[in-house]
Amino acid sequence: MMSEQWLSAIKVIVFDMDGTLYQEDTYMERYIRYLLEETDHELEADAAVHVGKAIRSGVHPFQFGHFYHMQDDMVLVRQDGAFVHGLSWEGAALADLDGRLSHESMSDLIHIGDPWCIAAVIAHKYRIPEQKLKQAFQRVRKEMICEPYRFPFRSELFQALEELDAVERKVVMTNTYLESGLEFLHYMQIHHVFDEVHCGAEKPDGIARYMESLIQQGYQPHEILSIGDNTWNDLHPVKRLGGRTCFISPYKSVDTETWDLRLTTLEELEMLLLSIQQVKRNAVTSPVEYTSEANFAAK
């Protein structure tokens, strides 16, 4: 059960795009193969894809919510705001780390937050050049909106999103470069429903800057809700500044942070948007009750 007051206070919703407004991960195998094709590691593509799928399914030592340290080829486990120990690629526990890594060290890390991040880890593992990585990324992005690989989306969710006029701002922020971000929004036919579109958003720093700008404009932190599938990029900066957070992902994460909402499906996200619209339009009555089918975990 979630109180009407919680929902009725929301004035700004910031949506991530990939993995949040649609859920699709079949691109990952092609992406990994494109990274390795015509390289010295091309014959290792099957093995690399196997590792990628193992990480995604949660059977590899590297898990969603871990951080891959590029220089040392290891994973760092984060708890209570600090990196407490590391794991080798094979899963062996490494020596405990003293304290936190500095902010500057974050540039050496890849947060394993979604399947795109898995491909990024594998690209670094095989020392794929930056230009090759860019070409593979652009290729798979183009494929995703064309036959035979075009991804499906939930039109009922987008209808609820379009009809959600009880909030003051609906914003989409994606780290994807401008051309592809706009192509995806137009493919899903939802570009027009947002008051603001930010591509190449440079999250997590970008969403922190945006959150701070909203606060400077007079919004209270609890009036801002961020919805995303990558906890480090989409949610941690917002929670740190006092905002509301909704984690949506079909994958299990070892991130130990507690979010205001934990969703797994697009149907649940649709229910949330409908509920926000309802409680902001109706007079305060009894608390909104979600069925067990929604699988909401609310604080």
N, C-alpha and C positions, 0 to 999 in steps of 0.2 A: 504494500500500500504506500502511496506517495501523496503527500498533502497537496491540496489545490494551491496553497500559498507558494509552495516550491515552484510549481509550473507557471503560475500566474505572474510571477515576478520576472520571468524571462522576457527581455526586450530585443536581444541580439542573439542570433544563432550562427555560429561559424561552422561550416561543413567542410570536411576534407572531401576529396573526390574519389580517387582510386581506392577501392576496397571499402568505401563508405557508402557512396551513392550507387555503386554496383559492386557485385561480388563475383569475381572470376579469376581463376588461377591457372588455366590450361596454357596460358602464354609462357609460363615459367620454363617448361621443358624446351620450347623453341628458342627462347631467349638464351638459355645456357648453351645450346648447340650453336647458335649464331656467334656467341662469344668465342667458341673454340674452333670453329671451322676455319680452314686455311691457316692454322697455326701449328706449332710443333706439338700441341696437345690435342689435336683433332681426334685421334684414336682413343682418347680418354673421355670423350663426350658422354658415353653411356655411364661410366663410373661417376662423372660429375653430376649428371642428371639424377642418378640414384641417390647421391648425397643430398642434392637439393630437395628431393621428395622426402627423404628421411628427416631432414630438418623441419620441413613443412608439416609432416605428420606427427612430429614430436618424439620420434624414436632415435634421433641422433643426440649426442651429448650437447650440441649447440641447439638452443631453444629460442623461440620467440621471447623477447625480453632480455636476452643476453646482449653483450657488446663484443664485437670482434676487433681485436687489436691488430691493426694491419702490420705494424713493424715487427711484432713478436709472434704473429701467426698463432694467436691464442684467443680464448674467450674470457671475458671478465664478467663476473657475477656481481650484480649491484643489489645492495640491501640497505634500507634506511639512509639513502642518500650517499652511500660510500661503496666503492668497489672492494669487496671483502676477500675474494680469492679468484684464481684463474683455472682454466681447463685447457689442456692441450687439444689438438685436433682429434686425437683418439679418445678424449674424454678423461685422461688422467688428471688428477687434482694437482695443481701447482702450488707453490709457496704462497702463503697469505700475503696480501698487499698491505703496506703501511699507509693507513689513512686514505684520503681521497686523492684521485688524480686531479691535477690542476685543470682549470677551465681551458687553458691552452692545449692540454693533452687531448681534449675531445676531438680535435681535428684528426687524430690518429685512429679514431674509432668509427666503426660502422654499427649502428644500432640495428639488431635483427628484429625489425618491427613488422614486416610484411614480406610476401614472396619477392617483391622487387629487391629488397635488402638481401635476401638469400642469394640472388643472382649477383649482386654487387660483391658479396663476400667471396663467391666462387671466382669472379673475375679477378679479384685481387690475389686470391690463392694461386691462380695460374699466371699471374703477372701479365694480364691482358692490357695492352696499351690503351691510353685514354681515348684515342681516336677510334679504335676498334670497339670499345665499350659504347661510345656515342653512336656509332653506326648500327650496332646490334640493337640498342635501345630504340632508336628511331625506326628501324625496320619492324620490330615487333609492335610498336605503337601503331604504325600504319596498318599492319595486318589486322589489328584488333577491331577495326571499324570497317573491315572489308570481308567479303566472302572469300574463303569458307570459314574464317576465324572470327567473324564479328561476334562480340560478346552480347549476351542477352541482358535485358534490364527489366525492372519491375515498374510498369506504367502506373500501377495503383499508388506506389510510393511517390512518383512524380506528380500525380494528381493531388495527393495530400500536400506535397511541398508547394505546389502552385497555389492551392487554396488557403495556405497558411498566411493569412494577412493580418493576424492579430499581433504579430511581433513587428517591431519597427524596422529591423534590418535582417535580411537573409544574405549571408556572405559565403562564398566558396573560396577556399584557399588550397592550392595545390603546388607542390614543388616541381611539377612537370613544366617543361618549357612552354612558352606562350602558344606556339602554333599547335602543338599536340593537345594542350589543355583546351583550347577553343574548339578544336576538331571534335574532341570527346563530348564536350557540352552540347555542341550542335547536333552531333550524332544522337545523343540521348534526348534532344529537343527540350533542354531545360536551361539554356543560357539566359533566356528572357525572364526566368522566375527569380533570379538573384538581383539584389540591389547593388552588389559589388562582386566582381570576379578578380581574383588575384592569382595569376600564374607565375611560376618561378618565384614562389613565395619565400624561399629560403627558411623554411621551418627546420628546427624549432625557434631559432632567433626571430624569424619573421613574424610568427604568431605572437611572440612575446611583445614585439614592438607594436603590433596592431592592437593587442589587448591594452597596452599602456596608452595608446592614442585614444581608445574608446573611453578609458577612465578619465583622461584629460578633457574629453568632450562632455563629461558629466555623468556617464554611466557608472553605476555601482558594479563592482565585480560580480556579485551574485545575480545580476541581471544579464550576464553573458554566459552562454552555453556553447561549449566546443564539442563537436561530435566527430570522432575519427577512429581509424583502425590502427594507427601507429602511436602508441602511448607516448613515446619520447618526443615525437614531432608535434603531435596534435593536442596532447592533454597535460603533460607535466608542466609546461610553461604557464598554462592557463590556471591550473590548480595552485601553482606557486603564488600567483597574483590574486588568488581568492575567487576565481571564476568557477562555474559549474562545468562538469565533465561527463561525457558519455562515451564509453569505450564500446565499439561495435566490431566484432571479429568472430569468424567461425572457428578460429584457432585458439588453442590453449596458450596462455602466456605465463612466464615465470616472473613477470613484473609484479612486485609485491604491493604496489601502491593501491589504495582503495579509491574507486571512482564513484561518483554520484549514481551512475547507471552503468550496467554491464549488459549489452545486447549481443546477440549472435547473428540474427537474420535481418533481412530487409523488411520482412513483415513486421517485426518488432519495432523497427525504426518508423515504419508507417503508422503504427499504433501510437507511438510517442508523439509524432507530429499532430495526429488527429486529437490527441488528448490535450496538447498545449493549446490548440485552437479552441477546443471546447471550453476549457476552464478559463481562458482569457475572455471568451465571449459571454459566458454564462455568469449569473450571479453566484456568489460563494454559497455552496451547499455542503454536501458531505464530501469527504475525501474521495479522489478517484481511485478505484480499485482495479488492479490488473489481474487477469486470470493467470493461472499457472502456465498456460500455453505461451504467454508472453515471455516467461523466463527472465523477468526483470529482477535485478538485484539493486535495490535502492537504499541509499543511506538516509 
